[in-house]
Amino acid sequence: MQSYTIGQAARLLGVSPDTARRWADAGRVVTHRDEAGRRLIDGRALAAFSIEVGQGTGTEDEAPYTSARNAFPGIVTAVKLGDVAAQVEIQAGPHRLVSLLTREAVEELGLEVGMQATARVKSTSVHIDRT
């Protein structure tokens, strides 16, 4: 399972690294240390926490997340596979994006909960890029 540094998690959540550190220090999200001593957050834990943040349970001093050119980098929070189609949910800061695509596309990208991905929005379509 992929893990994220405090800085990476902050970028995915749309907040400053200081805010992400304060959340970790307060126990809002669990961290562990790697062999170099860096604090890391498990991808599944970050996915669950990003949903909480996206639902507005944070404080008012958090910076809002903005996108550039309709790209929403975030973390995969759900993957629902059908026989032919699939549904992928991404939490990008306070934004929850849902994409309907083929099962084959999800399998080719190797998408799973907790991994980093970017949702690209054009008109009414949401496309997913693995990052």
Solvent accessible surface area in square Angstrom, and as a share of the most:
residue,aa,sasa,rsa
1,M,111,0.50
2,Q,77,0.34
3,S,38,0.25
4,Y,0,0.00
5,T,29,0.17
6,I,14,0.07
7,G,35,0.34
8,Q,75,0.33
9,A,0,0.00
10,A,1,0.01
11,R,119,0.43
12,L,1,0.00
13,L,4,0.02
14,G,15,0.14
15,V,16,0.09
16,S,50,0.32
17,P,61,0.38
18,D,86,0.44
19,T,11,0.07
20,A,2,0.02
21,R,109,0.40
22,R,125,0.46
23,W,15,0.05
24,A,13,0.10
25,D,103,0.53
26,A,79,0.61
27,G,54,0.52
28,R,77,0.28
29,V,9,0.05
30,V,115,0.66
31,T,39,0.23
32,H,88,0.39
33,R,151,0.55
34,D,25,0.13
35,E,175,0.78
36,A,82,0.63
37,G,35,0.33
38,R,133,0.48
39,R,54,0.20
40,L,21,0.11
41,I,2,0.01
42,D,49,0.25
43,G,0,0.00
44,R,129,0.47
45,A,36,0.28
46,L,0,0.00
47,A,2,0.02
48,A,65,0.51
49,F,8,0.03
50,S,0,0.00
51,I,64,0.32
52,E,66,0.30
53,V,13,0.07
54,G,20,0.19
55,Q,134,0.59
56,G,62,0.59
57,T,83,0.48
58,G,26,0.25
59,T,84,0.49
60,E,177,0.79
61,D,109,0.56
62,E,34,0.15
63,A,63,0.49
64,P,108,0.68
65,Y,26,0.10
66,T,108,0.63
67,S,46,0.29
68,A,78,0.60
69,R,228,0.83
70,N,88,0.45
71,A,18,0.14
72,F,31,0.13
73,P,32,0.20
74,G,0,0.00
75,I,0,0.00
76,V,0,0.00
77,T,16,0.10
78,A,22,0.17
79,V,38,0.22
80,K,112,0.47
81,L,82,0.41
82,G,34,0.32
83,D,139,0.72
84,V,117,0.67
85,A,62,0.48
86,A,5,0.04
87,Q,48,0.21
88,V,0,0.00
89,E,18,0.08
90,I,0,0.00
91,Q,5,0.02
92,A,0,0.00
93,G,0,0.00
94,P,62,0.39
95,H,67,0.30
96,R,149,0.54
97,L,22,0.11
98,V,51,0.30
99,S,4,0.03
100,L,138,0.69
101,L,35,0.18
102,T,72,0.42
103,R,81,0.30
104,E,113,0.51
105,A,31,0.24
106,V,4,0.02
107,E,97,0.44
108,E,132,0.59
109,L,51,0.25
110,G,34,0.32
111,L,12,0.06
112,E,85,0.38
113,V,34,0.20
114,G,0,0.00
115,M,13,0.06
116,Q,22,0.10
117,A,0,0.00
118,T,7,0.04
119,A,0,0.00
120,R,107,0.39
121,V,38,0.22
122,K,152,0.64
123,S,103,0.66
124,T,135,0.78
125,S,53,0.34
126,V,35,0.20
127,H,103,0.46
128,I,17,0.08
129,D,49,0.26
130,R,131,0.48
131,T,90,0.52
